[in-house]
């Protein structure tokens, strides 16, 4: 097939986000389209040319009775992007088949990411400098044998690891701070999540291993954003981490409070002390450390 700039844009989005529904692709690259019929035809042609895959399992859409197909990049698609942009880092793009039981999780992570990107685009003070998903190669420019991911093994005996859903850096007036994302779908209790997640993050912080993921950071600490579907789970999680290792790392957010307008300066976070706050202090020159 003859590859157009529109095709490259679709493939680049999949390289950027890993997995997307057709609606998400349309929202990002063709929001003016009413029906999306032409976009579906273009996606079908890219599938037939082996540049992208359609997952065998559709993802259930939150709040509806419907389901949507999910698309992700193939190795051929990554090679096409590398050739088109003359950029070999595309060859390290995650093209693995997403686990069917995690599709909803990935789609919600991307919805959060899009919201954050929109929030950053609406102002000029804070810059989003980097975003890495859980199974995305961190050091794409290095030799393949040296590649590593956000998932970090901390101990074999007893077994301990840290597996963020994503990580990113916010830059503000000379400071660059790391944030890790935990996207909660409400499938486990806050008590279980706190027991499972806090030890790994505490050890990651104690060893300052966030600097390996994001060498550009200027700070020795990081913050975990725990985004959850309800106010109850948000406040309960904040309470549960209170007696766990390094509760100071965590900020809990009710997804209903999270908008492009509120993300940076809105009073949307709960910390382990039961205090509300914002991700960026209104009068400070630094990204907030709770």
C-alpha positions as CSV (number, residue, x, y, z in Angstrom):
1,X,0.0,0.0,0.0
2,X,1.0,3.6,-0.5
3,X,1.7,5.0,3.0
4,X,0.4,8.5,3.6
5,X,1.2,11.1,6.3
6,X,-2.1,10.2,7.9
7,X,-1.0,6.6,8.1
8,X,2.2,7.6,9.8
9,X,0.3,9.7,12.3
10,X,-1.8,6.7,13.3
11,X,1.2,4.4,13.6
12,X,3.1,7.1,15.6
13,X,0.2,7.3,18.0
14,X,0.3,3.6,18.6
15,X,4.1,3.8,19.2
16,X,3.4,6.6,21.7
17,X,0.5,5.0,23.6
18,X,1.0,1.3,23.0
19,X,-2.7,0.4,22.7
20,X,-5.6,2.5,21.6
21,X,-9.3,2.1,20.6
22,X,-10.5,3.5,17.3
23,X,-12.4,6.2,19.3
24,X,-9.1,7.2,21.0
25,X,-7.3,7.3,17.7
26,X,-10.0,9.5,16.2
27,X,-9.9,11.8,19.2
28,X,-6.2,12.3,18.9
29,X,-5.7,12.6,15.1
30,X,-9.1,13.3,13.5
31,X,-11.5,14.9,16.1
32,X,-13.3,16.7,13.3
33,X,-14.7,13.5,11.8
34,X,-18.3,12.7,12.6
35,X,-18.7,9.1,11.8
36,X,-15.1,7.8,11.7
37,X,-15.8,5.7,8.7
38,X,-12.8,6.9,6.7
39,X,-10.6,6.3,9.7
40,X,-11.8,2.7,10.0
41,X,-11.0,2.1,6.4
42,X,-7.5,3.5,6.9
43,X,-7.0,1.3,10.0
44,X,-8.2,-1.7,8.0
45,X,-5.7,-1.1,5.3
46,X,-2.9,-0.7,7.8
47,X,-3.9,-4.0,9.4
48,X,-3.9,-5.7,6.0
49,X,-0.4,-4.4,5.3
50,X,0.8,-5.8,8.7
51,X,1.6,-2.4,10.2
52,X,-0.8,-2.8,13.1
53,X,-2.7,-5.5,14.9
54,X,-6.3,-5.7,16.1
55,X,-6.5,-7.5,19.4
56,X,-8.6,-10.6,19.4
57,X,-10.5,-9.4,22.5
58,X,-12.5,-6.1,22.4
59,X,-12.3,-3.9,25.5
60,X,-15.4,-3.1,27.5
61,X,-16.2,0.6,27.5
62,X,-16.8,2.0,31.0
63,X,-20.3,3.2,31.6
64,X,-21.8,1.5,28.5
65,X,-22.9,-1.9,27.4
66,X,-20.6,-1.8,24.4
67,X,-17.1,-3.0,23.6
68,X,-14.5,-1.6,21.2
69,X,-11.6,-3.2,19.3
70,X,-8.1,-2.4,20.5
71,X,-5.1,-1.8,18.1
72,X,-1.4,-1.9,18.7
73,X,1.8,-1.6,16.6
74,X,3.5,-4.5,14.8
75,X,7.3,-4.8,14.3
76,X,6.8,-3.9,10.7
77,X,5.0,-0.8,11.8
78,X,7.9,0.1,14.1
79,X,10.4,-0.4,11.3
80,X,8.3,1.8,9.0
81,X,8.3,4.6,11.6
82,X,12.1,4.2,12.1
83,X,12.7,4.5,8.4
84,X,10.2,7.4,7.9
85,X,11.6,9.5,10.7
86,X,15.2,8.2,10.4
87,X,15.1,7.4,14.1
88,X,16.3,4.0,15.2
89,X,14.7,4.4,18.7
90,X,11.4,3.4,17.1
91,X,12.8,-0.1,16.8
92,X,12.6,-0.4,20.6
93,X,8.9,0.3,20.6
94,X,6.7,-2.1,22.6
95,X,5.0,-4.4,20.0
96,X,4.2,-7.3,22.3
97,X,0.7,-8.7,22.3
98,X,-1.2,-7.0,25.2
99,X,-2.7,-9.3,27.8
100,X,-6.4,-9.5,27.3
101,X,-7.1,-9.2,31.0
102,X,-5.2,-5.9,31.1
103,X,-6.7,-4.2,28.1
104,X,-9.2,-2.1,30.2
105,X,-6.3,-1.1,32.4
106,X,-4.2,0.1,29.5
107,X,-7.0,2.0,28.0
108,X,-7.7,3.8,31.3
109,X,-4.0,4.6,31.7
110,X,-4.0,6.2,28.2
111,X,-7.2,8.2,29.0
112,X,-5.4,9.6,32.1
113,X,-2.3,10.3,30.0
114,X,-4.3,12.2,27.4
115,X,-5.9,14.2,30.1
116,X,-2.5,15.1,31.6
117,X,-1.1,16.0,28.2
118,X,-4.1,18.2,27.6
119,X,-3.6,19.9,31.0
120,X,0.0,20.6,30.2
121,X,-0.9,22.0,26.7
122,X,-3.3,24.5,28.3
123,X,-0.6,26.4,30.2
124,X,3.0,27.4,29.8
125,X,4.5,27.1,33.3
126,X,4.9,23.3,33.7
127,X,6.4,21.0,31.0
128,X,5.8,17.3,30.6
129,X,9.3,16.1,29.6
130,X,9.0,12.4,29.5
131,X,6.5,9.6,29.8
132,X,7.3,5.9,30.0
133,X,4.7,3.1,30.2
134,X,5.3,-0.1,32.3
135,X,6.6,-2.3,29.4
136,X,8.1,0.5,27.4
137,X,11.9,0.4,27.0
138,X,13.4,3.1,29.1
139,X,16.8,3.4,27.4
140,X,15.8,3.1,23.7
141,X,19.1,4.5,22.4
142,X,21.3,1.8,24.1
143,X,22.1,-1.6,22.8
144,X,19.2,-4.1,22.9
145,X,21.0,-6.3,25.5
146,X,21.1,-3.3,27.8
147,X,17.5,-2.4,27.6
148,X,15.4,-2.2,30.8
149,X,11.9,-1.2,31.9
150,X,10.1,0.6,34.7
151,X,9.5,-2.8,36.4
152,X,12.4,-3.1,38.8
153,X,13.5,-6.3,40.7
154,X,14.7,-5.2,44.1
155,X,15.3,-8.5,45.9
156,X,15.2,-12.2,45.2
157,X,14.9,-13.4,48.7
158,X,12.5,-12.3,49.9
159,X,11.1,-11.5,46.5
160,X,10.5,-7.7,46.1
161,X,9.8,-5.7,43.0
162,X,8.3,-2.4,41.9
163,X,6.0,-2.2,38.9
164,X,4.6,1.2,38.2
165,X,1.8,1.5,35.6
166,X,3.7,4.5,34.1
167,X,6.2,7.2,35.0
168,X,6.7,10.8,33.8
169,X,8.7,13.9,34.6
170,X,7.2,17.4,35.2
171,X,9.6,20.4,34.8
172,X,9.0,23.7,36.6
173,X,11.4,26.6,36.8
174,X,14.6,24.5,36.8
175,X,13.3,21.6,38.8
176,X,12.4,18.2,37.2
177,X,10.4,15.8,39.3
178,X,9.5,12.2,38.7
179,X,5.9,11.0,39.1
180,X,4.8,7.4,39.0
181,X,1.2,6.5,38.1
182,X,-1.0,3.8,39.7
183,X,-4.3,3.5,37.8
184,X,-6.8,1.8,40.0
185,X,-9.9,0.1,38.4
186,X,-11.4,-1.0,41.7
187,X,-10.6,-4.7,41.2
188,X,-8.7,-5.1,44.5
189,X,-9.4,-3.6,47.9
190,X,-7.3,-0.6,49.1
191,X,-5.9,-2.7,51.9
192,X,-4.6,-5.3,49.4
193,X,-3.2,-2.7,47.1
194,X,-1.4,-0.9,50.0
195,X,0.1,-4.2,51.2
196,X,1.2,-5.2,47.7
197,X,2.6,-1.9,46.4
198,X,4.1,0.2,49.1
199,X,7.1,-1.9,50.0
200,X,8.4,-1.9,46.5
201,X,8.0,1.8,46.0
202,X,9.6,2.5,49.4
203,X,12.7,0.5,48.5
204,X,12.8,2.2,45.1
205,X,12.8,5.6,46.9
206,X,15.3,4.5,49.5
207,X,17.8,3.5,46.8
208,X,16.9,6.5,44.6
209,X,16.4,4.2,41.7
210,X,13.9,6.6,40.1
211,X,17.1,8.3,38.8
212,X,17.8,5.2,36.7
213,X,14.4,5.5,35.1
214,X,14.7,9.3,34.7
215,X,18.3,10.5,34.9
216,X,17.2,14.1,34.1
217,X,15.4,14.5,37.5
218,X,16.9,17.1,39.8
219,X,15.2,15.7,43.0
220,X,16.0,12.8,45.2
221,X,12.3,12.1,45.9
222,X,9.4,11.2,43.7
223,X,5.6,11.1,44.0
224,X,3.1,8.3,43.3
225,X,-0.3,9.4,41.9
226,X,-2.9,6.8,42.8
227,X,-5.9,7.5,40.6
228,X,-9.1,5.6,41.6
229,X,-12.7,5.5,40.4
230,X,-14.4,6.8,43.6
231,X,-14.0,9.2,46.4
232,X,-14.4,6.4,48.9
233,X,-11.5,4.4,47.5
234,X,-9.4,7.5,47.3
235,X,-9.8,8.4,51.0
236,X,-9.6,4.8,52.1
237,X,-6.4,4.3,50.2
238,X,-4.9,7.4,51.8
239,X,-5.8,5.9,55.2
240,X,-4.4,2.5,54.4
241,X,-1.0,3.7,53.4
242,X,-0.6,5.7,56.6
243,X,1.0,2.8,58.5
244,X,2.9,1.5,55.5
245,X,6.5,2.2,54.5
246,X,7.1,5.7,53.0
247,X,3.5,6.9,53.0
248,X,4.9,10.4,52.2
249,X,5.4,9.2,48.6
250,X,1.7,8.8,47.9
251,X,-1.0,11.2,46.6
252,X,-4.5,9.7,46.1
253,X,-6.9,11.2,43.5
254,X,-10.6,10.6,42.8
255,X,-10.9,10.2,39.0
256,X,-14.0,12.4,39.0
257,X,-11.9,15.3,40.3
258,X,-9.3,14.9,37.6
259,X,-9.7,17.2,34.7
260,X,-7.3,19.2,32.4
261,X,-8.2,22.3,34.4
262,X,-7.7,20.8,37.9
263,X,-4.7,18.5,37.3
264,X,-1.9,20.9,38.2
265,X,-3.3,23.5,40.6
266,X,-6.6,22.1,41.8
267,X,-7.1,20.8,45.3
268,X,-7.7,17.2,44.2
269,X,-5.1,15.2,46.1
270,X,-5.4,13.4,49.4
271,X,-2.2,12.5,51.4
272,X,-1.7,10.0,54.2
273,X,-2.4,12.7,56.8
274,X,-5.9,13.3,55.4
275,X,-4.9,16.6,53.9
276,X,-6.1,17.9,50.5
277,X,-3.6,19.6,48.2
278,X,-2.5,20.2,44.7
279,X,0.2,18.6,42.6
280,X,1.8,22.0,42.1
281,X,1.8,24.6,44.9
282,X,0.1,27.8,43.6
283,X,2.8,30.1,45.0
284,X,5.8,27.7,45.0
285,X,8.5,27.3,42.3
286,X,8.7,23.6,42.9
287,X,6.6,20.6,42.2
288,X,5.0,19.7,45.5
289,X,6.4,17.1,47.8
290,X,3.6,16.1,50.2
